[in-house]
């Protein structure tokens, strides 16, 4: 049963020189209680997807096309008021990237959490909200007495935990974590990731984890989507995406990742660098860097092809091989 | 026996902490012990990795060795010659031999200079002004860092280049004086995964071609293991474990190293999961715990000795050094 269905989502940013085609024709789904890892390099549109889901794009951003269905409800059709009252934080919430700096430095952490509870659930009294905040702090492993601290009194890991507490304050069905591990040290990162998985199971949430670090996805998510230059190039079960990947970009990305286990290997790079999304390459956006590029790759965008076992790939190479069979 | 290019003996760097006027009158000065008595050698042609969490003193160590910060105590030798106390003018010839690549290629390159100016500036600083010589060297280093054809890059500005290309410009600038030793301070941490290897391979090739030695500073143990010959793990200004990269990762002995390695996730969904062995975060280096700095978080705490006495770095196995009381009584 899918909690979230995203179909052909297309998001543009308007700038002086034209439109930045940050996300184009992206289709994926997240099932209930499932964690989806959204991976890709910087500038590939991961965060834009998160902002589109919550409809909190900056003023120059717009969702040009597509459909987002959450729990049977198409949220692109909702008006702003309903969106704020019923969806944001209550159904979908977001742990922002760089959570370390996402808090207001001149307010106590507790105040900020109770504020977010009371804005979304106005009938809750201050006292109740505070009690809930205490429970939330216990849940994420911080001493409840520290609600009266200011953000600067917290360490990086604790701030990240407090942000997570704030994100789950209204029992969302879907938690989006944008780069939850970046800027944290390995040990603290492992603590935060463990906390996120535990919370997901305990609170029956679904999760979208946005990261550039494939090893974090391998560690915590059941599903993986690999993005490149605004397109999803491969999507499916984490084990198949890591072990039986079919897209040349996925393959390159995974071989570029050194592992702490196993044989020592040579770290391989993908030649070239990601394209400018103001004027992206035609056809398959990966073709200028792809060693298998064919004539058709320059002309046509490959569709996301079902290769069985819940595994989808957008590559002409796979398509032609499939047709041969 | 291979030659030692760098010998660092009992290096210390204590930064005085600014306190209020009155407390500075009545209390003794407070220091941040960023690097606190560490010793190691780097051999010619070696890539020596320095790993640890943020705030453990990695970068300060790197800067100390090439004398970018003043040393509090200790001794640094370059090819057997003591360079600790040389005056600026006497040290200048050594600057050519000791270079550094900084972490962030978006900040370490002057946005108003062309690539040509950036890379050739070290030559002017060191009084090489023959134009033919400059062009020759420029073309050679651009070739080395694979920014070819040179003409396509020389007259561009940093903002026109991608992150990986910028970092290769930074490498080119560091190697144009033909250094023998380069400190690489997290050279790939700001780069995307798919282009990291470009920069790493340039480093490997430089070593092969010119026998340049590197101090490679990183927080990424998986990367350190694939790139470095030996690594040292730092915790709060101390080296807690040092040895061959493979040894330290596969047969780590210090409880901190073990915990660190267990916390690293593996990019393979069928492999083991990252584990959290220790709680909390690295304490402040202003007032580090007494005795073994790690005892407050240590899962193998063995009693008072950890709290009272600082464990020395001793050779437990061949070329494998550990600073831990667990192995002290052996």
Boltz contact constraints between the chains, C-beta under 6 A:
constraints:
  - contact:
      token1: [A, 41]
      token2: [B, 192]
      max_distance: 6.0
  - contact:
      token1: [A, 42]
      token2: [B, 192]
      max_distance: 6.0
  - contact:
      token1: [A, 155]
      token2: [B, 281]
      max_distance: 6.0
  - contact:
      token1: [A, 157]
      token2: [B, 281]
      max_distance: 6.0
  - contact:
      token1: [A, 185]
      token2: [B, 53]
      max_distance: 6.0
  - contact:
      token1: [A, 185]
      token2: [B, 54]
      max_distance: 6.0
  - contact:
      token1: [A, 186]
      token2: [B, 263]
      max_distance: 6.0
  - contact:
      token1: [A, 186]
      token2: [B, 264]
      max_distance: 6.0
  - contact:
      token1: [A, 187]
      token2: [B, 263]
      max_distance: 6.0
  - contact:
      token1: [A, 188]
      token2: [B, 281]
      max_distance: 6.0
  - contact:
      token1: [A, 190]
      token2: [B, 263]
      max_distance: 6.0
  - contact:
      token1: [A, 190]
      token2: [B, 274]
      max_distance: 6.0
  - contact:
      token1: [A, 190]
      token2: [B, 276]
      max_distance: 6.0
  - contact:
      token1: [A, 191]
      token2: [B, 276]
      max_distance: 6.0
  - contact:
      token1: [A, 194]
      token2: [B, 276]
      max_distance: 6.0
  - contact:
      token1: [A, 214]
      token2: [B, 267]
      max_distance: 6.0
  - contact:
      token1: [A, 215]
      token2: [B, 265]
      max_distance: 6.0
  - contact:
      token1: [A, 215]
      token2: [B, 266]
      max_distance: 6.0
  - contact:
      token1: [A, 215]
      token2: [B, 267]
      max_distance: 6.0
  - contact:
      token1: [A, 216]
      token2: [B, 265]
      max_distance: 6.0
  - contact:
      token1: [A, 218]
      token2: [B, 267]
      max_distance: 6.0
  - contact:
      token1: [A, 218]
      token2: [B, 268]
      max_distance: 6.0
  - contact:
      token1: [A, 218]
      token2: [B, 269]
      max_distance: 6.0
  - contact:
      token1: [A, 219]
      token2: [B, 265]
      max_distance: 6.0
  - contact:
      token1: [A, 219]
      token2: [B, 273]
      max_distance: 6.0
  - contact:
      token1: [A, 219]
      token2: [B, 274]
      max_distance: 6.0
  - contact:
      token1: [A, 238]
      token2: [B, 269]
      max_distance: 6.0
  - contact:
      token1: [A, 239]
      token2: [B, 269]
      max_distance: 6.0
  - contact:
      token1: [A, 242]
      token2: [B, 269]
      max_distance: 6.0
  - contact:
      token1: [A, 256]
      token2: [B, 193]
      max_distance: 6.0
  - contact:
      token1: [A, 256]
      token2: [B, 194]
      max_distance: 6.0
  - contact:
      token1: [A, 256]
      token2: [B, 197]
      max_distance: 6.0
  - contact:
      token1: [A, 257]
      token2: [B, 267]
      max_distance: 6.0
  - contact:
      token1: [A, 258]
      token2: [B, 222]
      max_distance: 6.0
  - contact:
      token1: [A, 258]
      token2: [B, 223]
      max_distance: 6.0
  - contact:
      token1: [A, 258]
      token2: [B, 226]
      max_distance: 6.0
  - contact:
      token1: [A, 259]
      token2: [B, 222]
      max_distance: 6.0
  - contact:
      token1: [A, 259]
      token2: [B, 266]
      max_distance: 6.0
  - contact:
      token1: [A, 259]
      token2: [B, 267]
      max_distance: 6.0
  - contact:
      token1: [A, 260]
      token2: [B, 221]
      max_distance: 6.0
  - contact:
      token1: [A, 260]
      token2: [B, 222]
      max_distance: 6.0
  - contact:
      token1: [A, 260]
      token2: [B, 264]
      max_distance: 6.0
  - contact:
      token1: [A, 261]
      token2: [B, 266]
      max_distance: 6.0
  - contact:
      token1: [A, 264]
      token2: [B, 226]
      max_distance: 6.0
  - contact:
      token1: [A, 267]
      token2: [B, 197]
      max_distance: 6.0
  - contact:
      token1: [A, 267]
      token2: [B, 200]
      max_distance: 6.0
  - contact:
      token1: [A, 267]
      token2: [B, 226]
      max_distance: 6.0
  - contact:
      token1: [A, 268]
      token2: [B, 197]
      max_distance: 6.0
  - contact:
      token1: [A, 269]
      token2: [B, 195]
      max_distance: 6.0
  - contact:
      token1: [A, 269]
      token2: [B, 197]
      max_distance: 6.0
  - contact:
      token1: [A, 269]
      token2: [B, 198]
      max_distance: 6.0
  - contact:
      token1: [A, 270]
      token2: [B, 194]
      max_distance: 6.0
  - contact:
      token1: [A, 273]
      token2: [B, 162]
      max_distance: 6.0
  - contact:
      token1: [A, 273]
      token2: [B, 195]
      max_distance: 6.0
